[in-house]
Amino acid sequence: LTESAAILLSLDERHREAALLPPAGTPERAQALRWLLFISSEIYPLIEVIDYPERFEASPGTADATRALAKAKWRDRWLLLERAIAGAPWLLSGGFCLVDLYIAVISRWPSGDKEYRAEWLPTRAPRVEALARAVAERTACKAVWQGHFPSPSAPPAASELEPPATRASPPAAASPPPAASPATRASPPEGLPFHILDVFTTGRPMSGNQLLVVEDRNDTLSTEAMQQIAAEIGFAESAFVRSPTGGCAATVRIFTTDAEVPQAGHPIIGLSEVVGSGVDASEFAMMTN
């Protein structure tokens, strides 16, 4: 199943006992559905424009202007949601619901707008920020949240950002500047096959969601090395095919530029393409970390 709104509504239907959304026919459910669909149609699509503006530029060289326009619309949409938050801290005055999870996750998503997370959201949309932090602290959510968003939930204190001021003075003896090191090519270690894939595309080259897949079937790379490769390549996610275990065709591990994640949509599809190409079967299984 794809499409986030469909996934959330299906979860509610399958787990009525959890009361993930207000009861059918109530004004509260109508509001929950309103904002769920608002996020999926008016906010979520802007993430791709912010993170990959070159896919939407009207003419070559306009990617920066395209991203700037998307950022402005992104923030306008969040201000609308900010004014709608009625609970303390949840969207609905009646308490927590499934849409709060959606708000929290989407609020943390785009990697192409660092200022938004660090400065804009806490000051211009403090209710959204408080809601996201409250979701992060829920007992049932905490471990999963930290797996995907490992940065601290609270901003660092001012004392952690800057050291105390000190008087500038010249060194006793000047040292020669260090010699510049030659540039090196960013790529997985030599000898390991790797693939750059475009996922969620109609076949048009250089479109879709970029994914690096490294075939490390002998488990030669350490966790630290895989994280360093993912950070250097800079894609939203990078994936690594490892040795098979438990009857699976392969074990797979997925990293963002900051941390390992248990699974993610387009990496699983891309991994299926790479792993499946070497499997003589119509069905196969992969094991995530």
N, C-alpha and C positions, 0 to 999 in steps of 0.2 A: 504494500500500500504506500502510495506517495501522496503529497500535498498535505501540509501540516494541519490545516483545518479539518480535513477528512480524517487524519490520524487521531486528532483530539476528540472529535465527535464519536468516532468508533470506540475509543477507549471508554468514553462515558456510557455508550450503549452496552458495552460488554461488562462493565463493572458498576451497575446501578447501585450496588450495596455501598460503594465508596462515596456516593453523592458528590461526584467530581464537578457537576454543574447543578444549578437549582432545578427543582422539579419542572416538568413540562407544563406549559400553560400559565406559568407565573410571570409577573413583570420582571422579576429578577433574572429569570432565564432569558427573557427577551433582551435585556441589557447585556448579559454575558455573551450571547450570540452576536449581538451587534458589534461588540468590541473585538471579539474573536475574528470575525470576518473583516473588520476594519484593519486589523493588524495584518492579516494574510493578504489583503488586496492593496492596501495603501502604504504599508510600512515595509513589510518583508521584501517586496520586489526592488526596493531602492538599495538594498544591500549589494546586489550584484553591480549596480551602476556605480556605487561608491568604491567598491573593491576592484572593479574591472571597467573603468570608464572608457577604455579604448574600444570596447565592444559596441559602444553606443554613440561614439563621436560622429557628428554630422559630416565632418571632413577631416582629413589628416591634420594633426596638430591641435585639435580642440578637446583632447581628453581632459586636460586640467579644468577647462571651463565646464565640461559636462559633469565632472565630479563635483565642482563647486555648486552647481545648480542642484544636483542630487542631495548634497549635504544640506542645503537650505530647505529643500522640501522635507527631507528626513526630520529635521528639527521642528519644522512647523507641525508635522504629524504628531510628534511626541508631545507638543504643547497642547494639542487637542485632547490627547489621552490624559495628560496631566490634570486637566480641568475636570475630567470625568471620574477620577478616582474618588470614591465616596467613603471608603472604609479607612481604618487606621491599623495597618497600612494597606489593606486589600482593595481591589477594584470595587467590590460590592460591599455595601454597609453590613450585609448579613455574614460576612466572613470570607475565608479563603475559598477559591474555586480554581478549576483547571486553567482558566484564562490568566490567572496570576502567574502560573508557570510560564505560559507563552510570553507574557509581557517581560518577565525577568530574563528569559533566554534571548529573545530578540534584542532587548536593550543592550546586551553585551556582545552582539555579533560582529558588526563591521570592523575590519582591521584597517580600513583605509581612512579612518577619521579618528586619530588618536586624541585630538583636543576634545572631541565630544565626550568621551568617557572620562577623561581626566579632569575636565573643567566645566564643560557646558552642562552635562546631565545633573551633577550634584547641585549646581547653583540655579539653573533655569527650570529643571524638572525634578525638584527634590522629592515629590511624592513617588514618582517612578523609581527614583534611586532608592528610596526607603523600602518600596515594595520588593525590588530586586534583592536587596540585602536581607529582607525578612525571609524570602524564599530560600536564599543561600543558607540560612540558619535553621531551617526546618529539619528536624531529625531525619525524616525520610528522604530529604534532598541533599543533605550536606556532603556525603561522600561522592555522589554523582556530580554535584556542582563543582567540587574541588577538582575532580578529574578533568572537567572541561574548561573551567575558569579558575586556574590555580592561584591567581593573584589574590592578595588579601582583600577581604570584603570591605574593609574600612580604609580610607586614604591615609597615607603616612602622616605622622605629625610633622610640623614645620621643622622641628629639630632633626628629623630624619632626612629631610630633603637637602639641607645645606649645613655645612660645618660652621662653627662660630667664625666671625670675621677675624682675620689676622692681618698684621701689618706686612705689606709687601716690602721686601728688601732684596737686593741683589745677592747672589751666592758669593761665598768667599772667593771661589775660583770658577770662572766660566768653563763649562764643559762643551765639547763640540757636539753639534746635533747628531742624533743617530742616523746612520745611513739608511736611505729609503730601500725597502725590500721590494723585489720584483713582484709584479702582479702574478697571481696564480689562478688557474681555472677552477671554478666551483663545479664539482662533480663528485659522484660516489667514488669510493676507492677503486683503483685500477683492478680489472679482472672480474668485477661483478657486473653482470648484465643489468641494464636499467632501461626504463621506458618512460617517455613523457606522453601522457594520454590527455585527450580532451573528452570529458564526460558530459553527458546531457547536451549533446549537440546533434544537429541534423545532418552532419557530414561536412559542414563548411569548415575548412582548415582554420586553425588558430582561433577557435571559438569554444564555447562550453567551459566547464570547470577544469582547470589544469590539475594534473596529478602526476607526481613522481612515484614510480614503482621500482624498487630495487630488488633484484632476485638474489637473496642471501640465503640460499637453501642449505648451506653448511653452518649457519649461525656464527659467522666470523665476526660480525659487528657487535660491539657492546651497546647497551642502552644509551650510554653517553654519546657514542659515535653516531647512532641513528638520530638522536636529537640534534646533534651538531649539523648533520647533513640536511635535516629538515629546515633548520634555521637558516642555513646558508642558501639553500635553493629558494626559500621564501614563498612557496605555494601555501595555500590555505591548509592543505594536508599533504603529507608524503607517507608512502606505505612501503612496507618491507615484507617480502615473502620469505618465510623461515622454514625449517625442516618440518615434515609432517609428524603428527602425533595423534594418538587415539583414533586411528582409522581415518583421519581427515587427509585431504589432499595436500594441505599446507597449513601451517600456523602463520597468521598475519599480524602485523603490528602497525599501528597508525599514529603518526605524530603531527601536531600542528607546529608552528614555529616556536612555541613556548613549552609544550607539554605533550605527553602521550595521552591518547584518548582511547576508550574501549572500542568504539566503532563510530562510523560516520557514513552518510548516504553515498556520496559519489566515490569515496575510496573503495567501498565494498563492491560497487559496480565495476570500477576499474580493475580491482584485484581479481574479480571473477573472470574478466577478459584474459588477464595474464596467466592466472593459475589454470583456467579451463582450457587454454590452448595446448597445455601439456598433459591433459588428462583424457584417456581413451574411454569416456563414459558420458552418457547424456546427463547424469546428475553427479554432483560431487559436493563435498562439505569443506568448509574452511573454519579454523578455530581462531578466534580473536584472543588477544592477551587478557 
